Amino acid sequence: MTTRTRFTVGELVHHTRFDYRGVIIDVDPVYAGSDEWYENVARSRPPKDQPWYHVLVDGHTHSTYVAERHLEPDIRGEQIEHPTLGQFFDRFLNGRYVRQNDPGAH
């Protein structure tokens, strides 16, 4: 069985519980963190058998690990501010971040 992900790398998202914007830098089809982290941080106990996302947080220096159920598409469509953005993406095009080697980046 293949898990379908709602979001892809480079897509802007909004966290529905903590009201922040960000960009997805990696996708795990199922939870890939430690049991200890899940017990201490994932207080709402989101499902481990659904997608989780690594997200650079707009206006901050950290990234987060977020269950799909807490994310929605970002409707502002504006670029984010993050010091490591350039390590992951080359440019902002049509409302999403892309890498040079991305087939959709032309």
N, C-alpha and C positions, 0 to 999 in steps of 0.2 A: 504494500500500500504506500503510495506517495502522498506526502503531506503538501498541500497547496498553501503557498504563502500569499498573503494579501498585498504585501509591499515588497519593493525591490531596492537594491543598493542605489543610492543617489536620490531617492524619493524623500520629499519633505513630509514630516508627520507632526501631529499634535498629540501630546499625552493627555488623555481625558481626565485622569485622576489628579495629576500634579500640574496641569496647565502650563506646560512648556513646549516649545517648538524644537525641532531638530532634524537632522538628516541621517538616514540609515547608511551605515558603513559596512555592515555584515549581517547575514541572516543565518540562523540555525533552524532547521526544520522542526526540531524538538529542543526542549531545554537542555543546555550543555554545561551548565554551571555545577558547582559543588552542592551537596546536600546541606552543608553548613550555611552557605550563602543563602540558599532558598529558605531555610528555616529562620534565619536572622533578618533577611531583607524583604523577601516576597510575602509580606504580611497578609495580603488578600488571597494568597494561595492560588495563583493562576495555574491553569493546567500545564503540566510538563510535557504532555504529548502533542502540543500545538506549537506553532512557530514562536520564536523569540528573536529579538532584534538588538543589535549593537547600534546605539544612537549617539551622535555628537550633539550636545545640548547647546542651543543658541544662547550667546552672551555669556558663556561659562568656559572653563578650561577642561572639564571632565566629560566622560561619556557615560552612558547608562546601558543597562541590559533590561529590556522591557518585553513583557508578554504581549502577543498580538492583540489580545482583547482590550488592552489599555491604549491602543493607538487608533487614530483616525487620520485621514488625509488632511494636510495643512491647507486651509483654504486661502491663506494670505498669498502664498506663492512667491514670497520675497526671500532673497538670500539670507543665510544665517551668518553669524559672526562666531568663529571658533578658531583658535590658534593653530590647530592641526589639520584644518580643512584641506590645505594644499598637499598634504601627505596622501590623501585619498582621491582627490578630484582635481581635474585641470581647469574646468570651467563650469559655469552655470548656463544652461541652455534650455529654453522652453519650459521653465519652471522646475527644473531638476538639475542635479549635479551629475557631470559625466567625466569619464576618464578618456584620455586620448585614444586608447585602444578599444573603446566602446563602439560597437558597430552602429549604434544609433547616434553617434556624436558628430555626424557630418553636417 
